[in-house]
Structure formats: structure tokens, C-alpha cells
Amino acid sequence: MIADNATEELTRLRSSIDNIDAALIHLLAERFKCTQQVGALKARTGMPPADKAREQAQVARLRALAAEAGLDPVFAEKFLAFVIAEVIHHHERLAEARAAD
């Protein structure tokens, strides 16, 4: 009986995790749609792909949000760094394509 309850609870918890993972993917997709627009604007106007001041402000903001939410700020910073690196890569590609035109 205890094993059955544990199995049911595990299934319920995993279902919640799966739903959260799906939401994260959709949110990331939306975020990247916005950053693609930023990249296109930067490429069109000759702005540099990276903005260190903005990145530093975002890191500080997300570290504080993570701490408030009970999430390890170091993890949040690593996650953000990964996302920012991908965004900058996209912006660089857009700038290169714009320069080639």
C-alpha cells in the first residue's frame, strides 16, 4: 500500500515537472523571439551585439529574484549566462548577415 501511494505521488510530481519543463521551453522560445528583434534592430543600426552594462544589470536583477524565490543565485547566474551567450551568438550572426548585404 505504501509503495502504491509512493508510486502515485511520484507520477503526480513528475507530471508537474513535465508541465513546468514545457512552460520553460515556451517561455524561452518567447524570450528568443524578442531577442531576435533586438538583434535585428542592433544589426540594422550598427549597435554592437553585446551590451555589458545591460548584462551586468540583468545578472544582478536575476540574482536578487532568485534569492527572493528561494533559488540558488549562483545557479540563476549560470543559467542566465548560458542564455545570454546564445543571444549574443544570434546577434553576431545577424550583424554578420547584415554586413554581408
URNORLIN-V141185 format. One line per field, one symbol per residue. ss: DSSP state (H for helix, E for strand, C for the rest). phi: phi as a letter, one per 30 degrees, with the letter a starting at -180 (. if undefined). A space follows every 10 residues. Layout:
# URNORLIN-V141185
ss=???
phi=???
This chain:
# URNORLIN-V141185
ss=CHHHHHHHHH HHHHHHHHHH HHHHHHHHHH HHHHHHHHHH HHHHHCCCCC CHHHHHHHHH HHHHHHHHHC CCHHHHHHHH HHHHHHHHHH HHHHHHHHHH C
phi=.ddddddddd dddddddddd eddddddddd dddddddddd ddddcidddc bedddddddd dddddddddi ceeddedddd ddddeddded dddddddddd d
